Amino acid sequence: MEKYLLPVKTPSSQNPKSTRRHRWKRSLIELTGKLEPNYRHDISRLLMQSYCEIGTYPHSYHVDGEPCRTHVDWFTYAGLNDNASLTSRLGVTSLEFDSKGVYLASVTKSGCLTVHDFDNLHNPDLKEDESKQLLHISTCQQLDVIRWNRANQDEVACTSTKSSEIHIFDIGYISSEPVEVLRKRPTITVHGCSVHKGLSDIAFSSGDNSRLLASDMNGVINVWDRRVSNLPCLELTSDSNSTLNSIKLSEDNEIIFGASKQGKIYMWDLRGGRSSTAFQNHKEGHYSPLSSVKLAHELEKIWSLKAQSNIVSKEIHSIDIDPSSPHQLAFHLDDGWSGVLDIHKLQVTHIHCPPPPWLDEFNDLANVSYLRKPCWLPIYSVYIVGSSSSNGLHLLDFYPDRSSPCHVDYNDEDLMNSEEPASQHKQNRFLSLSEGVTACAAHPQNGTVVAGTKLSSLLVVSQSTMPC
């Protein structure tokens, strides 16, 4: 199991604007498609080794001249030795770039929604100009997810596990009120009571501005047709009543993936059948999954992992499709493990197993309560994961062949017998940061990573020619 488990280490102490991005070398930008193996190693090693933290932006913002809700909570809880209060009130819960990387949207547990101009964050020599934020709304409830409308980049949508509503904002309007509110149908119990369950994730269709999907805490994905009603026209059901923590829509808008708290990944086909009929007739329908995979069963098939680990079902925090290899669906578990499910073969092809959080003497159990949300770099299948036990990021090589050190068929002996110098052998990397990470997003063009933290800050992690 040594090839999967890492040694415990202590970390070292729409009016688009013109962008002034720190671009990669032209040779890197122009390399597309599948590279020759050795060249691919050089490129991905360069990408991973050159990243470092270049900017830290605390959420010390104001609304109408007064500190915002997140700012107040930071002053109230950050200095207290009370982990329960800290984790219940502070932290960036979600963040996402728009499709061109001009703006970054984020939300916090304290209830702030902020849309940043990325140029305002990417200059390490300047303090963020708060007046240049496109939107900053301080709500009265926790926010858990933020998503850009893939078909209309003027819109962002947010929701909460404590709310049955999705609020859609137009960043072109200077208003704290949403332009549209979508509502989930209440769940009726056997006693006839109406129970409102919160929503956990959102997905927009890229080809249809009217279609929006959101998962709930009852194992259902609700689908809205915004042209017809603010109530769902379709429910994608599962065989579980547990929360679907994360959903992801394929680039062709044909398959929706959902990851459950009980460790299952579900797949629904939206191309035909009753789902299509429901959209045509605008009647509420129900649609069962096309397939499902229990990750624990697939992990047990990795004999070297099973031989040295007690594999049980774990909560899935997040799933995400690799933008450079769309057949790779990354998953991240609550114990800090990450991996890849090949959606064609329905097999786990990559796995990364850092030390469990309880092995870190400086770790507190409250750290585990955060729902971590990793991201992919836009090319070369590098997966960025916030550490579950320390302040930092894991940069994982999930390239889709056996040369990846996380591949289940990776063989150290093959490297020992290869003609490559030892210094060129592929390795994952841990990057120490100033704060613990809860969620991260990668710039779609230059690969800069912005990490949201447990203290509600934003950390900018970018390529640098200077020592970190």
Salt bridges, closest charged atoms under 4 A:
GLU30 OE2 - ARG26 NE 2.88
ASP42 OD1 - ARG45 NH2 2.82
ASP73 OD1 - ARG69 NH2 3.09
ASP73 OD2 - ARG89 NH2 2.81
ASP117 OD2 - LYS17 NZ 3.51
ASP119 OD2 - ARG20 NH1 3.71
GLU128 OE2 - HIS116 ND1 2.87
GLU130 OE1 - HIS62 ND1 3.49
GLU155 OE1 - ARG226 NH1 3.10
GLU165 OE1 - HIS167 NE2 3.04
GLU165 OE2 - ARG183 NE 3.11
GLU180 OE1 - ARG226 NH2 2.67
ASP201 OD1 - ARG147 NH2 3.10
ASP216 OD2 - LYS184 NZ 3.55
ASP225 OD2 - ARG227 NH2 2.90
ASP225 OD2 - HIS282 ND1 3.73
GLU235 OE1 - HIS286 ND1 3.24
ASP239 OD2 - LYS264 NZ 2.87
GLU251 OE1 - ARG150 NH2 3.44
GLU254 OE1 - ARG271 NH1 3.28
ASP269 OD2 - ARG271 NH2 2.89
GLU284 OE1 - ARG185 NE 3.57
GLU298 OE2 - LYS301 NZ 3.12
ASP320 OD1 - LYS248 NZ 3.18
ASP397 OD1 - ARG40 NH1 3.14
ASP414 OD2 - ARG402 NH2 3.27
GLU420 OE2 - HIS41 ND1 3.75
